[in-house]
């Protein structure tokens, strides 16, 4: 099977770097276009939690809190934009037609929506190896994508150890699963 449009879902962890490298190599061998994607945490876009006058707060304090939150969102967005742009330029320098996208949304839904809009024929993403209660509480982006993506999905899995099962910065990866979806 050949792929012409590969969507790589990334985060800023060692696993995300591994996914980028794997997607770049695959795009080179397949002569495919590459889309780099990152989902910003939707909690960043919450509006003010308190209305003026609630709990005796002055309207100025609520306004200041909202402005601080907006500044934080702006900084986070700029950091993601710069990071993705650097990765994109690195891929272009290696001869791969590459672009990037980011959205402030649920990661699984964002990946599937972009895969459909961009007409990707492969999504490459990571899996932290969560299972049982941890997966039930924290959810599973890879599971969502496997069941909702409009194209083939390749999942790279970390190998959790008891001390790293809940950490997001696990460096080891194994090829876990390729599942074309219809």
N, C-alpha and C positions, 0 to 999 in steps of 0.2 A: 504494500500500500504506500502510495506517495502522498505527501502533505505539501500544500502550497501556502497555507496560512496558519501559522502556529501562534497561539495565544499562551504566553507564559505568565501565570499568576504568581506575583512575587511579594515577599515581605523582606524586612531588613535583618534577617537572621542568616546564620550559616546555611541553613536549608534553602532559603531564598536565593543565596548566591549560587548554590549547587544547581538549583532549577534554572537559573539564568544561564549558567555554563552549558548545561545539558540542552537547553532550548537553542542556544546559539550554535552548538555543534550540529544538532539535528537540522536546523535551518540551513546551515552551510551544506550539509550532505544532500538535502532535499531541494536545494535552490529555492527555498521558501521565503515568504515574507514573515516577519516576526513582529508581534505586538506584545509589548511589556505592559503589565497591568498591576496596579496596587489599589486595594480598597482602604480608604481612610476610615477610621472608627466613626460610625454614625453618632456616637455620643458627643463628638466634638461640635456638632451643629445644634445642640440644645439651646433653646432661647433662655431668657432669664427665668430662674426658678421661682422668684418671688415678685409679686407685684408691689408697686410703691405703696407704702403705708402698712403692708403686712408685717406683723410682729414688731411694729414700731420702727421699722427701718425708713430712713429718709430716702426720697426718690433719687438723690444723688448717689447714694451707696449702691442702689440697684443698677443705676446707669453705669457706674464705675465697674461693677462686677460684670455686666454684660460686655462692656468695652474690653475688659481684660480677657474675657473668654473669646471674643472675636479676634483679638491680637494673637492669642494662643493658636486659634484655628488658622489664621493667616501664616504664622511661623511654621506650623506643621505642614501646611499645604506647600509652602515654598521649599521646605526641606525635601518633601517627597518629589516635587517637580524637579529639583536640582539632581537628586539621586537618580531618578528615572532618566533624566536627560543625559547624565554621565554614562549610564549603562547603554542607552540608545546610541550615543556617539561611539562608544567602544565597539558595538556590534556593526555599525555602519563602517567603521574603520577596517573591519574584517570582511567587508564586502557583502554584508547582509542588509537587505532593505528592511529597515526597522523604524517603528514609531512607538509611542507610549500613550497610555491613558491612565487616569486615576479618577476615582469617584468616592464620594462620601456616602457609603451605603453598606449594607450587609454584604460581606465578602462573597458568599456563594451566589447570591442573586446577581450581584454585580458582574461576576465572572460569566455567568450564563447569559445575561443580557448582552454583554459586550461580544461574546462568542457568536450570538445570533445576529447582532447588528453588523459585525465585521465579516460575517460569513466564514468564521474560522473552521478549519477541518480537523484541528487538534487543539486540545487544551492540555497544558502541562502545569501541574501544581503539586504541592507537597502535602504530606499527611504526617502529623505529629505522633501517630501511634496511640492516641488516646482510645480507651475502650471502657465499657461498663459505665459506672457512675460518672466518671470524669467526662466521658463523651456525652452522656445524657445531660449533664449540667452545663458544659461548655459548648456543646454542639460539635458538628463536624462539617467543615466547609467541603472537604473532599467528598464526603458521602452525599451532600446536597448536589454537588456538581456532577458526580457519577450518575445521579438519578434525573437530572434536569438539563444537562448540557445538550445542545443540538448537534453534537459532533463527537468524535472519538476523544477519550480522556486518558492521559498518562499520568499516573500518580507516583511520586517518589516518596518513600516512607522513611522516617527516622527510625532508629532502633532504640527504644526507650530502655533505660535502666531504672532500677528502683529510685535512685537519687535524682534522675532527670525526667521522670515520667510526666511531671507537670511543668517542666521548664520549656521555654520556646526556643532556646538557643542550642539545640543538639546538633552536632556537626556531622555525625555519621548518616549516610543515606544509602538505601538499597532500592533497586528497582522493584516496585511493588506490583503494579497491575496496569494493564492496558485494557480498556473496556470501550469498544465502539458502541455508541448509543444510537438508537433509531428514533 
